[in-house]
Every structure is written in C-alpha cells, then in structure tokens.
Amino acid sequence: MVEVRVEQLCTDPELYIIRIDDGKIRYFEATWDIPEGITYNSYLMKLKDAVVLFDTSKAEYADLFMDALKKLVDPKEITHIIVHHTEPDHSGALPKVLEENGYRAQLIGTTFARNLLQGFYGDKVVENFKVAKDGEEMDIGGKTFRFIAVPWLHWPDTMITYVVEDRLIFSCDAGGGYGIPETIDDSDEKVVEEYLPHVTKYIVTVIGHYHKYIVQNIKKLKELGIVESARMILPGHGLVWRKNPVRIFEHYERVGAGVPTKDKVLVIYDSMYGFVERRMNIVIDELKKLGKNPIVYRFTDKEVPAVSDILGEVPDSEALIIGASTYEADIHPRIRYALFEILDKANYEKPVLVVGAFGWGGVAGKKIETLISRSKFDLVDTVESRGMPTQEDEERLREGVRKLVSWIS
Ligand SMILES: Cc1cc2nc3c(=O)[nH]c(=O)nc-3n(C[C@H](O)[C@H](O)[C@H](O)COP(=O)(O)O)c2cc1C
C-alpha cells in the first residue's frame, strides 16, 4: 500500500513534511529486498516572502505528491527548490512540480546535481539552477541557508542544507533508513528501537560501498559545530530526528566504523545436502560454548535469506564465519553472491573463519581465501574437507572457532 502523510513539524519557521509511505516496493534499487518498505520525505518551508521545497518524491508517486503539496501551497508560489541529491527517489517528481510551478522557482544544488538533473530530465529543468558551493550561504525569506557538500552520501552530487537561525539540518540520504515508521519523528522509543536495524540495513546496502565517507562527512559536520546543537535532523527517508537529533548521526558513525556488538558472530553458509551444515552445527556449538551469540543465515533447498538482511548484520558483528560448498569448481552461487556484496558494501576489518566442503576437489575455500585476502577482513583460518566431516575435521573446526574467538578478545 502507498500512502501520503502530511504533517506540520513546527510553526516557527512554518515547516511541513510530505511523506510518501511506499509499502508497495519490494526491491530498492531493483536489488535490495525491503519487505519493511521505505518512505520518501520532502519538506516545505513557508517564509515571509519565500516558499522553499526541499527535494520531492519518486516519479511513480508524482500525482500523489502533487495532491499533497497543493493542500499546503499553490505550486506557483514555490520560490526555491533545494535539490540535495538527484537520485530519482527524491527527484522523480521534480519535472511535474516545475511544470505546475510554471518554472518560476530557483533550483539550488551542487554542480553535479545540475548535470545529473539535466541528464535525467532535460535542459528545461535546469534553466534556473543556482549552483551552491560547499559552505556557501544564501539569504532566503530572511533566513540563512548554508549548503554543505557531503559527497558520496550517497552520490557525488549530495549536499545538505543547514538553516542557521533555526538550527535545522536537511540531510537527505544521510540520516535515512528503510521502513515505514508509525510515527513521523523519534519521540517514541519503541518505534526508534524497531527502526534502527532498518537504518543499518539501509546504510550498508545503499551507502555501504562508500562507508569511509560516512565517517569523514559526519566528522566534517561535527567540526562545523552544527550537529551537537541541531534542533532537528530531517532526512529524505524514515524518521525525523528532533527528540535526540545527534542519535541518528552517532548511529551512522557506528555503522560506518563497524563498531561491534559484544559477542555477536555472523554465520553464513549454503548447504545443498547437509554436508556443510554438519560442519556449521559444530562451529555454532563451539561458538555457544565460548559464550558467543551466533546469528545464522543459511541457504538451503528450503531457505533463501535476503542478502540485504545479511549485509545489515555485518557492521556490528565481532567476526564472520562463512561456510561454502564447492560448486562446479567454484564457490556455491548463493554464497558467491552474498560474499561479493559483503566485500563490496560491508568491507570491515573483522576476522573471518572459512569452512568448506567438497566432493572431489576443494575449490570454494581457496577462492574465498583469495577474496578475503584482497579485502579489509582478516582471514583467521580455512577448514575445508571432503564429504562427511570426520572426527579429525570436527577437531579442526572447533580449533578454528577457538582461534577466531581469541582473535576477537
Ligand atoms: C551441482 C553440483 C556441483 C558440484 N561441483 C563440485 C565440484 O566442482 N568440485 C567438488 O569437489 N565437488 C562438487 N560438488 C560436490 C559438493 O561440493 C559436495 O557434495 C559437498 O559436500 C556439498 O555440501 P552440501 O551438501 O552441504 O552442499 C558439487 C555438487 C553439486 C550438487
């Protein structure tokens, strides 16, 4: 189901959110399973002699968006449209808004944003585009709007807006998450607790490839002194942060840095006929004996977990154990894909134990070893053997887990 929510966030300045709750989407960016859905947040600020729109929505929901917008303002009255990020989940409805606005509004964004919009929607859309330089300030409707570039959060075009007098941070993708929270803001702790894992999953799947920029850009914002004193952080997805605005960026920092949750070990494996699974049961048993908390994802002939969920588990794991069978002289395809995405999106300095099973010649273990050695992960050991695990295999597997655990502590 798709719904639109419009709420006034504050009276001074007069600020509204237009939130499209997309419960229809299944695969964000045509890749990431999100049964939890997503919201696209746009904001409207009415000032003395200016009406400012911050981002829009997806093209698919342009009519829904326009109907909601028209309840707040005549589109012709919009004087400025701030484009923080041009990915079409935020810019898709822009051509429609401009059409109904009669192309009167000035667009504000980075040079990259200008070029991307032109590529997506043509020349007319960028006819009245003002390029904002990093740190540049503009007086709009009697308020100081400061534009701060945050490249790679999540594209090269991305910037945030800080409204100086009101200490408001419009952060677009930075500070966003998957899910359709019941509330608009972070006032309900239960809602926040349920939402934060969706934020982690969003960070890894969407921005994970650039996760070093998360830490860098949030450091930059902190050094500018705008985070600690922010009255609200208003992202392009998910909750608005006003009870505790710093919390969302602290969460982003923790995910970006891969800060572990004590004792959490992520265990991923495939098993076609149960041989890898027998090994993983030994591994899980040993982990539990050592007081660890294994979080297990298995690919079998009955279960196929979403890789997006697996990715969301990586940043706060202390370590990973990957089990794979050899499949046509390669890594089993499900683990190959999951591993490829982990190494691309969730590449952290964390120890890894590799477990393998084969029929006639082990290849998966060696291939995983090579991939791990080229990543930030640290290979602790590879325990690979043929068919049914023997007593000796069991001892090697338990020893491998002990090595992994001593690596963590
Ligand atoms: C389609 C298929 C391809 C396989 N390819 C290989 C291979 O190239 N080399 C090999 O040593 N074993 C191969 N095997 C055997 C498996 O690696 C072996 O049976 C392993 O123990 C499977 O563990 P599992 O039942 O937990 O998946 C293959 C098995 C299947 C079903």
The ligand as an SDF file (V2000), in Angstrom:
LIG
                    3D

 31 33  0  0  0  0  0  0  0  0999 V2000
   25.8310  -29.1140   -8.8320 C   0  0  0  0  0  0  0  0  0  0  0  0
   26.9900  -29.5720   -8.0030 C   0  0  0  0  0  0  0  0  0  0  0  0
   28.2630  -29.2350   -8.3880 C   0  0  0  0  0  0  0  0  0  0  0  0
   29.3520  -29.6810   -7.6510 C   0  0  0  0  0  0  0  0  0  0  0  0
   30.5850  -29.3340   -8.0390 N   0  0  0  0  0  0  0  0  0  0  0  0
   31.6460  -29.8040   -7.3640 C   0  0  0  0  0  0  0  0  0  0  0  0
   32.9660  -29.5020   -7.7880 C   0  0  0  0  0  0  0  0  0  0  0  0
   33.1860  -28.8210   -8.7760 O   0  0  0  0  0  0  0  0  0  0  0  0
   34.0040  -29.9950   -7.0840 N   0  0  0  0  0  0  0  0  0  0  0  0
   33.8180  -30.7850   -5.9800 C   0  0  0  0  0  0  0  0  0  0  0  0
   34.7710  -31.1910   -5.3530 O   0  0  0  0  0  0  0  0  0  0  0  0
   32.5640  -31.0700   -5.5370 N   0  0  0  0  0  0  0  0  0  0  0  0
   31.4920  -30.6020   -6.1960 C   0  0  0  0  0  0  0  0  0  0  0  0
   30.2320  -30.8960   -5.7760 N   0  0  0  0  0  0  0  0  0  0  0  0
   30.0710  -31.6960   -4.5680 C   0  0  0  0  0  0  0  0  0  0  0  0
   29.7970  -30.8680   -3.3340 C   0  0  0  0  0  0  0  0  0  0  0  0
   30.7720  -29.8570   -3.1710 O   0  0  0  0  0  0  0  0  0  0  0  0
   29.8530  -31.7730   -2.1090 C   0  0  0  0  0  0  0  0  0  0  0  0
   28.8720  -32.7690   -2.2230 O   0  0  0  0  0  0  0  0  0  0  0  0
   29.6450  -31.0170   -0.8090 C   0  0  0  0  0  0  0  0  0  0  0  0
   29.8330  -31.8910    0.2510 O   0  0  0  0  0  0  0  0  0  0  0  0
   28.2830  -30.4200   -0.7650 C   0  0  0  0  0  0  0  0  0  0  0  0
   27.9620  -29.9910    0.5360 O   0  0  0  0  0  0  0  0  0  0  0  0
   26.4460  -29.6270    0.8720 P   0  0  0  0  0  0  0  0  0  0  0  0
   25.6280  -30.8510    0.7210 O   0  0  0  0  0  0  0  0  0  0  0  0
   26.4440  -29.1390    2.2650 O   0  0  0  0  0  0  0  0  0  0  0  0
   26.0610  -28.5570   -0.0850 O   0  0  0  0  0  0  0  0  0  0  0  0
   29.1510  -30.4650   -6.4920 C   0  0  0  0  0  0  0  0  0  0  0  0
   27.8550  -30.7850   -6.1090 C   0  0  0  0  0  0  0  0  0  0  0  0
   26.7820  -30.3490   -6.8460 C   0  0  0  0  0  0  0  0  0  0  0  0
   25.3910  -30.7290   -6.4330 C   0  0  0  0  0  0  0  0  0  0  0  0
  1  2  1  0
  2  3  1  0
  2 30  2  0
  3  4  2  0
  4  5  1  0
  4 28  1  0
  5  6  2  0
  6  7  1  0
  6 13  1  0
  7  8  2  0
  7  9  1  0
  9 10  1  0
 10 11  2  0
 10 12  1  0
 12 13  2  0
 13 14  1  0
 14 15  1  0
 14 28  1  0
 15 16  1  0
 16 17  1  0
 16 18  1  0
 18 19  1  0
 18 20  1  0
 20 21  1  0
 20 22  1  0
 22 23  1  0
 23 24  1  0
 24 25  2  0
 24 26  1  0
 24 27  1  0
 28 29  2  0
 29 30  1  0
 30 31  1  0
M  END
$$$$
